[in-house]
Amino acid sequence: MTFLREGVMIQISEISKLDNRDKEKIIKRSSQDIWSIYEYVKEIVTRVKEKGDRVYYEQLKREGISPGPLEVQEEEIDRAFKELDREVLRALEVASKNIERFHMEQLEKNMWQVEISDGIIAGMMRRPIEKVGCYIPGGRASYPSTALMTVIPARIAGVKEIVAVTPPREDMKVPPSVLVALRLSGCHRIFKIGGPWAIASLAYGTESIPKVFKIVGPGNRYVTAAKMVVFGDVDIDSPAGPSEVLILADGEADPKLIAMDLLSQAEHDPDSASILVTTSEEVAVETAKMIENIFKDMENQELLNESLKKYTHILIAKDMDEAVEFVNEYAPEHLEIHTKEPFMTLSMIDNAGSVFLGPWSCVPVGDYASGTNHVLPTAQCAKAFSGLSIYEFQKCITYQYLSKKGLENLKDTVITLSKIEGLPLHGEAVRCRVNNKG
């Protein structure tokens, strides 16, 4: 059924009655068409690789703005601290503390080893990536929270050089909140550059911007495409698209809270996806009515309505098993669980970026200040990718030590397998050691 009042369109469907095409459309949501812009972005990346900073300067074309240093200077950061509202500074400090507390818990032993068998010791050691680049989006708004979410785990992981890039405003200045957040997080260098030009600069280095070994952080489809172009020359985190939430609810859930959470997600972007999956027809209908009532008083109705029409759906499941099955297939970036026993429901979840349990846990707390990371996989990538953590900034090195006895015990196994694979010298490298009388 479709609810259409006050210009708001809300689709309500039963999961069991969706045909394959409609179900696929919901699940695919706003998966970005990267391939349509891939060649365009690839050309930009190639030009930056060959010509450096001048490629970015050339595309600015802003009246009264002449090419200047891209790196943010200390006096700009000092001025940002003076300009920033004290309440905003306190909020950033609280959020920073919570994010650091959560990510500190991810620290593990830097080294471990085990005796595989007599004479064979194998182990693994963690080492931080030496240089990483953090992309902090701009454009529609400023995102100091992303500065905290990307730089803090990199610092905790032990990265020696953390470089941030962020699109400047029209006057080539970075919003004070972003500069303060980057300084609070422990960022080492900050550059005023955005889009594919920023990604290419980090990947290959320019006169101003150092080359890094990994690039993390969300961005628009041009940023995502650029990350895909440079992948292989540098590592990247997961591809990131428009934000999304799926709310899983039973008959005891509060429709008003659900409606507000669906709308708060829709205000991100016209391509944001907001989904309710519930076992209760009453909750489904009441939520649709609540969305309409709340919508009437919203200022940004044009943006909200576009998202509501395109990627907002209310789905009714015949039981919780069917609901959870859909959730795992959808693999949402954000999953809210509004059920009587949320932790029990959690045990059934296999695919999600970050999960919010109970009526008091909504996505905005994770976006800003509860401590968990908001850089998360979208568009079903949660089936294979994890959210940003300190592990993204570390690499694991394995090692082994064998005594002569240990090698003798493995000799026949290695020689046999090397013969099967047509690599006889691999076996000889073992045989010559075992036969060596020295």
N, C-alpha and C positions, 0 to 999 in steps of 0.2 A: 504494500500500500504506500501511497505518497501523501505526506502532509504538506499543504501549500496554503499558508496564511501569511499576511503581511509581507509577501514577496519572498518568504523563506521556503525552500524546498528540502524536505527531509525524506529520504527513502527508508522504508521499513520492509524488510523481507524475511522470510523464513529460510534458513540455510538449506534445509532439505528440498526446497522448491526452486532453488537457484539453478538455472541451466549452466552448462560449462562455460559459455561465453561470458555471462554476467558474473559468475564467480571469479573467473580469471581476471576480468576487468577490475574487480574490487581488490584482489590480491596483488595485482601488478601496480596498483595505484599510480603515483606520479613518477614512476621510474623514468629517469631523465634520458632523453634521446642524445646520448653523448656522441654517437657516431655521426650525427648530422653536422656537428661542429668540429669533429675530430681533426679534419685536415686543416681547417682554419686555425685551430689552436696549435697544431703541429708546426705550421708555418711561423707563428709567433715564437714558439719555443726555439726553432732553428735559428731565427734571426737574432734572438737574445744570446744564444750560444755563440754566434759568430761575431756580433757587434756590441754586446754588453749593454751598459746603462742607456746609451743613446736611443735604443729602440723604445724604451719606456718614455723618455723625454719627448720623443717625436709624437707619440700618441696622445700626450696630455692635451695639447692645443687649448690651453686655458689663458684667457686674456689677463695680462698683468703678472703672469707666473712664468718666471724664467728658470731654466735648469739650475739646480743647486744641489747641495749635499743631500743625499737620500737618508743618511743616518741621523737619527734623533740625537741631539746633543744634551749634555748634562743640564744646561740652563733651561732647556725645554721641559725636562722632567721636574726640575725644581719649581718651575713656574706652574706646572700642572698640579703639584701638591698644594700650592698656595691658592690656586683657582678653584680646586675641587671642594664642593660642599662637604662640611664636616660629617653630616649624616651619611653621605655616600661613602666617605672614607671609612667610617666605622663599619658600615655594611660590608665593604670589601675586606676589612680586617677579620670580621667574624667568619665570612665565607672562606677566606684564605686559611684560617686556622682549622676549620672543619675539613676542608679538602686535604690539607696536609696530614691531619690526624688519620683520615681514612687510608690515604695512600702509603703512609708509613707502615701500616699493618701488612702491606704487600711485600715488604722486604723479607727475603729469605736468606738462608745460608749462602754465602758467596761461593762455597765450594763443598762438594761431597764426593766420597768415593766408596767403592764396594769391592770386596774380593769375589770376583766372578767364579773362580775355581782356584785350585792350588797353583800359585805362581802367576796368576793373572789379576791385576788390579786395574779397575776402570773407574773413571770419575767424570765430573762435570764442574766447570766453574763459570760464574756469571761475571761479565764485564760490561760496563756501560758503553754505549755508542759515544764516540768522542765529540761529534758535532751534529746537532739536530736543528731543523728549522720548524718553527711553529707559525702556522697561518692563522691570523686573527681577522675574521671577516669584518667588512664595513659596508658602506653603501646605504642600505635602507636605514641602518641604525648603527650604534657602536655596541661592541660586545666585550666589555671588561671581564665578564664571567668566563669567556673562552680563553682569555689570557691566563686566568687562574688555572683553568682545567688542563691546559696544555703544558704550561711552563712548570708548575709545581711538581707533577710526577716526573718530569724530565730531571729536575734538580734533585729530587729524592733518589732517583735511579743512579745519580752520579755523573750525569753528562757534563763534560768539561766546558763546552761552549754551546750556549743556547741562543739561537738567533730568531728573532720575531720579525715578521713582515705583516703590515696592515695597510689597507687602502687609506690614504689621507682624505681630508675634506677638500672642498673646492679651493680653499686657501692654502692647501698643502700642509695643513697642521693635523696632528692626531688628537682626537678627543682626550681631554685630561683624564677621564676615568680609565681609559685604556692604558695610558702611560703609567698611571699610578698602579694599576693592577699588575702590569708587567714588572714594575720595580719591586712591588711587594712579593711577587712570585719568585724573583731571583733571576730574571732574564739578563743576559750579558750584553746583547746588542739589539737595537730596534731600528727597523728601516721603514720608510714611508713609501710603500709600493704595494700594489695589489694585483689581483687577477692572474692570468697565465704568465704575465711578465715577472711577477714575484716568484712563482713556482719555478720557472726556468732559471731565474737568477740564483735561487738557492741550489738548484740541481747542478749548475755548471760553473757558478761563480762569475762575478763581473769585477769591474774596477773598484766598485764600492762594496759589494756584497760577497761574503765568503761562501765557498762551496760547502755544503753539508752532506752528511751521509744518509739522513732520513728526514722526510717531511711529513708533518702531522697537522691535523686541524681541518675543520669543515669550511666549505665555500660554495659558491654557485656552480652551475654546470660547467662553466669555462675553467674554473679552478679544478674541478674534478677531472675534466678532460686533460688538463695540463699534467695533473698528477699521474694519470694513466700513460701519457706520452713519455714522461721521464722515468717511469718505473723500470727498473733494471739498471739504469745508471745510478739511481738512488733508491732506497726503500721508501715505501709510503705506508700509512695506516690504511684503513678500509675506505672504499669509495663512499662518499656521503652525499645524500640527496636531501630533498625537503623533509622537514620534521614530521613525525607521525606519532599517534597514540592509538592504542587499542585498549578499551576498558571492558573487562570481563566481570559480569555482574549476575547475582542471583536475585531472587524475589525480595530480599530484605534490603537491597541497595537503595540509596537516596537519589531519586531522579534529578533533583536540583543540583546536587554536587556533580553528578555525571554530566549534566548539561553544561555546567560551567567549565568543567575540564575539557570537554569536547570543543567548546568555543575558544577557550584559551589556547588550545593547540592550533585552531584554525587561523588565529590572528598572526601566526608566524609568517605565512606566505600563501598566495593563492593556490599553490600546489601542495600545501600541507594536507595530510590525511588524518581524519578523526573517525574512529570506528567504535561502536558499542556492540558487544556480543552478550546477550542475556538469555537466561532460561525463562524469563517472565515477560509475557505479552504486556502486562500492566506497566512494568517498568519501562518497556520499550515505548509505549504510547505516551506515558507521562513525561518521559525524557524529551520526546519530540515536542510536546506542548511547552515544556520548560525552555527549550532552545528558542522557540518562537517568542516567548514572553521576554526573555533576557535580551534577545536580539533587538527588540524595539527600542531599547534605551542605549544601544551601543553607538559610538561615534563612527567607527571604521566599518560601517555596514557593507560598503562596496567590496572591500577585501574579504570580509567574512563570508559574504553571500557567494562569492566566486568559489571559495574553498568548500562551502557547504554543498553547493550544487555538484561540484566535480568529484570530491573524494570523501564526503561524509556519508556514512551508512549506519543504519541500525538493523542488526541482525538478530533474529530470534532462533534459539537452538532448542531442540526438543528435550535435551537434558545436558548435564554438565560435561559428559563425555564428548558429545558432539561439539559443544562450545570449545572445549580445550583442544580438540582435534583441529578446529578451524584456527585457533590461536597459534598453534605450532606450525601450521601451514603458512599462515600470514607472516610469522616471525617479526613482530613489531619492534620498532626502535624503543618505544616506551610502552610498557604494559602495566596498567593499573588493575588490581584485583579487588573488587568490591563484593566479597562473599562472606558468609558467616564464619568460615574457618579459612582465612586467607593463606595461612602457612601450609595447610593441607592441600589447598589448590596449587600453591607454589610447587609442591613436590611433583606435580603432573606436567610442569612446564619444561619444555626442552629448548625452545627457540625464542629468545627475546634479548634486547640490548640491555635494558635495565628494568627492574620490576618494583612497583610501588604497592605496598600491602596495606589494605584497610582504608577506611574512609578519610583518615587524617593524613594520608600520604598521597600527595598529588605531584604531578610532574614538575611544576615550578620549583618545589623544594630541591629536587635533584638538579634542575637547571642551574640553580644558584648557590645553595648553601648547605645541604645536608651532608656533603662530603663525597658522595659518589660522583663519577665523572659523567659529564653530559656530551662528550664526544663519542657518539654511538653509531653502530651500523644501521643503515636504513635499507628500504626496498628489498626485503628478504635476505639481506646480507647477514643478519643475525643467525642464519643457519650455519654460517661458517666463520664469521668474524666476531670478535669481542669488542667491548668498549675500550677506550683508551685507559691504560694503566702504566705502572712503572715498567711492566714487562715489555711494552712497546719500545722502551728506550734502552733495553739491555740485549745482549746477545749471549748465547750459551756456547761455551767451548768444551768439547769432550777431550779426554786424554786417557791413555792407558800405559801401564808398565808391565812388562813380562820378564820373569826370570827365565833362565835357560830351560828349567823344568817345565815352566808354563808353556813355552814355545814348543817343546817336544810333545806335550800333550795335545797341542792343536795342529801339529805338523800334517798328519794324514788328512784331516778335515780340509785344511787350506789347499793342499796339493790336489786333492780330489776335485774340489769346486773350481779351482783355477783351470784344470784340464777341461771341465765341462764348458766353461765360458771361453775357451780358446785363448787363454792367457797363461801359457806355461811358465813364463819367466816370473810370474807372481809366486808360483809354487817353488821355483828354484831359489828365490830370495829367502824363502824359509828353509829349504833343504840345505843350502850352503852354510847357514848359521848353525843348524843342528849338527851337521857333519864336521864343523870346524872344531878341531881338537884344542885350539888355543884358548 
